């Protein structure tokens, strides 16, 4: 029986595995490394975050993105967008150096058993472990609006379903959504000759602004500090104090989780997007039906007007929702017994990322309802990995609490958040795509 099985091999899974391996835990990692970045994003996409905010986490800060860039004879620079394919390659490089060999089979079932958990792989093999860390990424949690769900799969897809957009050359495509995934997908479609429109429920698009230099005068830096989620004190609170966020009332956490860092496009995309893509603002899809090999969309505006549009395909760039109902790999009784955060239906996590079922740990998007917006981004991997592995060791009885440096940092951040009043800054500052 293993000490820990990590389910998922994206940035969070690999970071947890790196810390667990360094702690001497008997460990297995399952999943295709960096699968979402390798298999679900088309060529030409870039990270929305700054390179320095896109590090996977290993003890002592080893194997960061800057080191990988240097190994490739290049440099990752602030204010210069990073290709997604480069980031995926960085993740594979990190895995080779910081993590035990990854088993690329998928885990299809997790159920409790005496002393821990019984896991089943996609080829029917059994794995026994004392603790489990679910680092599933975002793919199990895709959201497609209800009016589109009745369309056949050849006529509707989620933006994360596409590693290549070439199939849409010469077609007419409607993209639903106003965030980075929607806007960048639409720009790439237009640049390859696809007729594309974007349907956005809001009455305007939000665009992030060019980030200021890393090195700035002290007064300016104090007014709008850099964080891994963008500039500003509110973003600093989300990025640097997830533990304090977790102590907020459940309803407050659920509200902030659903609204903070809302849809916005990267500053570097705007000049490509605006001349090439038509946008229908203040409209949403009320109905969608197949019609002669195409899709007939009924679009309803905020003032009640409706219009019909025909298109060949609809791409829903409508995000991800970490609800327990999406965790089909968990035993039904186990899933039903987990506590949730308010009305969010996202699972509750302890200060060390343990669910309400002992030994079952949560990471990444699954922990965002508890710890806040930073867990939707790679930037949250360091905070998560350090504490989650400390929690696993505590559960196994092989270690005490958090490392001293981590405890001290939490105390310092808490003191800062109590003594400094955050300036009011717009939500939706640059984060990770």
Residue, then its C-alpha position, 0 to 999 in steps of 0.5 A: x500500500x502506497x503512502x500517497x497516490x496523486x491523481x493528475x499530472x498537471x502543474x498541481x499534481x507534479x508540484x505535489x509529487x515533487x514535494x512528496x518525493x522530497x519528503x520521502x513518501x512512498x508515492x505513485x503519480x497517475x495521468x498524462x503529464x501536462x495533458x491539458x496544455x499538450x492536448x487541449x490547446x491549439x498551436x499559437x496560444x500563449x499564457x495570460x500570466x507572466x512567466x515568473x508567476x508560472x513556476x511549478x513548485x519543488x522544494x527550495x524553488x528548484x526547476x523553475x521556468x527561468x531555469x528551463x528557459x536557460x537550458x533551452x538557450x532563451x530567456x523568460x521575460x516579464x511583459x513578454x507572453x509565453x507560448x503554451x507549447x513552451x510551458x507544456x515542455x517546461x512541465x515535462x522537463x520539471x517532471x523528469x527532474x523532480x518527480x518519480x516516473x509518472x504512470x500515464x494510465x488514468x484512474x477511473x475509480x476511487x473508493x474507501x477501503x480498510x486503511x485507505x483507498x482502493x483505486x482502479x486504473x483505466x485498464x482494470x488494475x487495482x492500486x491501494x494507498x493510504x492517502x489520495x490527492x486529487x489534482x484533476x485539472x479542469x477537464x472534468x469540470x467543463x461548462x457548456x450552457x444548457x441551451x447548447x447541450x442538446x446539439x450533436x457533438x459535431x456541432x458544439x464543443x468546449x474551447x478546451x476540446x481543441x488541440x487544433x482549429x484547422x478543421x474549421x477553416x472555411x466554416x462559420x463558427x460562433x464562439x460563446x464567452x467573453x474571457x481569454x479562452x473565447x477571445x484568443x480562440x476567436x482570434x486564431x480562427x479569424x487568422x486562419x480564415x474562419x468566419x467567426x463571431x463572439x457572443x458575449x452576455x456582458x455589455x462590453x469586453x474587458x481587456x487587461x492593461x500592459x503590466x508595469x515594469x517589475x522594477x518600479x519606484x517604491x511609491x508606485x510599487x506600494x500603490x499597485x504591487x505585482x502579484x501572480x494574479x496581476x497588479x493591485x492590493x485586492x489581487x495581492x490578497x487573493x494571491x498571497x493569503x489563501x489561508x485567510x480567504x479560507x477563514x471567510x464565511x462560506x457564502x462570502x467565499x462562494x460569492x468571491x469565487x464566482x465573481x473575482x478575476x472575471x472574464x478579460x482578455x490579455x493586453x497583447x491580444x487586443x490588437x489582433x482581435x478587434x480588427x478581425x472578429x465581430x462581437x455581439x455584446x449584451x446577448x446570450x444563447x436562448x435556444x440552439x437547434x440543428x437546421x439542415x446541417x447547420x445550427x440555428x441559434x436564437x440570441x436574446x439581448x439584455x433588453x429582450x430583443x431576439x434574433x436568429x443566427x445560423x452557424x456551422x459550429x458553436x464553441x462554448x468558451x464558458x469556463x469550468x465549475x468544480x462541483x462534486x457532481x462532476x467527480x464521477x471517479x469517486x465512489x458515490x457514497x464517498x462523494x455524497x458524504x463530502x462537505x461543500x462550501x456554501x451553495x457552490x457545490x464545491x468540496x470543502x478543504x481543510x487548512x492542509x487541503x484535506x477534504x471532510x473525508x480523512x485521507x482524501x486531499x484536494x488540489x487546483x480548481x477543486x480547492x478554489x471554493x475553499x482557498x479562493x481565486x489563486x487556485x484557478x491558476x498555476x501560481x497557487x501550486x506552491x502554496x498548495x504543494x507545501x501544505x498538502x504534503x504536510x497534511x499527508x504526513x500528518x495524516x500518516x503520522x510521519x511528520x508534524x505541522x507545516x515547515x517553519x518557513x511556511x508557518x512564518x510566511x503565513x503569520x507575516x502575510x496575515x499581519x500585513x493583511x490586517x494592517x494594510x487597507x487594499x486599494x480598490x482595483x478592477x477585477x480581472x487583472x492578468x492571471x493564467x490562461 
